[in-house]
Amino acid sequence: MARDILAEVVARLDDPAARFAFPSEVAASSILAAALEATGRKALPARRFVGWDAFKSEVFAGDMRGRPSSKAIRAIFARTLALENAQDPFLRSVVPVSAAAASVRFAPSIASALPALRSIPDGRGDHVAEWREIRRRYEAFMSERGLYEAAWLGREAARVRDRWFLVYVDLTEDWDDYAEAVSALPGAGVMLSAEADDRPVPAARFGTVVEEIRAVLLTIRDAVEAGTDPAGIMISAASPESVLPILEREAAVAGVPLDAREGRPLSESSGGRLVADAVALARSRMSFGSLRRLLLDASRPWKERETAKRLLSIGVRKHIVAPLPEGADAWESSIGNDDEARRLYRGLRTAASRIADAPGFRSLRSAFDSFRRAFLDESAWSPGQNDEIARCLAVLDELEEAAEAAGLPPDAIPGAADAYLEQLAGTRYLPVSVSGGIAVYRFPVAAGAMPDLHFVVNLAQGSAVAAARPLSFMRADE
């Protein structure tokens, strides 16, 4: 029988022990606002309306006898394991024998597989046997350091005092892992997506996605002109990787501002690009291409902008590609009497090398901080850039803490800069919202939300379905 989300929530509001969980924080905030409007209340405690992840962290807190392993700790373990394999190969299938010397390249994929190793099957295949060996080593690693892998624990709830009502949580990726335990919570109620309100939803079919997006944008423009608050309009996009560029292009033409709430890797942020460009400069032996990429990124407020331009002009006039393998430094020989350009070149060369060759995360943090203070006007960073830099530094701090938890000396991490860049690439970040435009979310992140207008675009079968493969790191035949 169909059920109305808002009616179910409002009926429980007078119970101070009643709390509500939704697939995402987006839906939780939206229902909170809708409940306030429907009841005429001035305020409600925000903690009563939470997303699925916040619900799990509170109700399924895990084993308190140890520390939970983190993404950073897994990265450290996988890198250490890969370095051991490079020195004395014990993997033959997970890391091919021919690639043993480059085992570190496989560290990110090994780290991402660790949470799923609890369900590694029994079998005689070499591939399965190697994953079991990795699991054994990971178990020993955690046991020695008082750690545990939360994904390996049974889903047993802590003592629950609240009466939870959960909405559409079966749309989350790991609902099956928690369904039985959630159903056993005392006083808990669950409303699954199959019980959704069965009132008809207007739908239309278009020949192309461009036609669909144009129709949606025109409808939004008309609605705003008629008095609808843009903050009450939402777009959900299936397969945003392909749809979002079209949506942004057409929105610019239609004059509809968007606020795309799509996370992206931290490696693409201001801080991530800065570290990557500094490492590339050192590894390329100060090639012109790397120096140009570092200096011409318009997002960086250089203290010596004019000197940087002159340095690049010298490279163009003197046809400098990269220093020669032997002999005098081509840049040093070509700069001539421009002392400011020479000082900038030498400073960048030294600072980039310190970042690229840092022996550990602590020294990497020191080198990165020194680079920023020496060359960048940090007062000119935008609020968004400041937030990105802060997130990048938080990841570096996590790696340093993980290395300490793993019992490694603070400056004994081979390839610390590479490990940091890999961690940034694997960490998604949702930029701070500053535009105030129409919010755009990945489908079905906003499931359960109740805006004034909600458009779902590109809802084709292939775009709207995601298959779960917990052991996706294994070969299909295994």
PyMOL commands that set and color helices and strands:
alter all, ss='L'
color gray80, all
select helices_A, chain A and resi 5-12+25-39+46-48+52-59+71-87+97-119+126-144+150-152+169-171+175-183+193-195+209-225+230-232+240-254+266-268+270-283+288-296+305-317+330-335+339-356+361-375+378-380+383-405+416-425+461-464
alter helices_A, ss='H'
color red, helices_A
select strands_A, chain A and resi 18-22+49-51+67-68+147-148+163-167+189-191+233-237+258-260+264-265+428-429+438-442+453-457
alter strands_A, ss='S'
color yellow, strands_A
deselect
rebuild
show_as cartoon
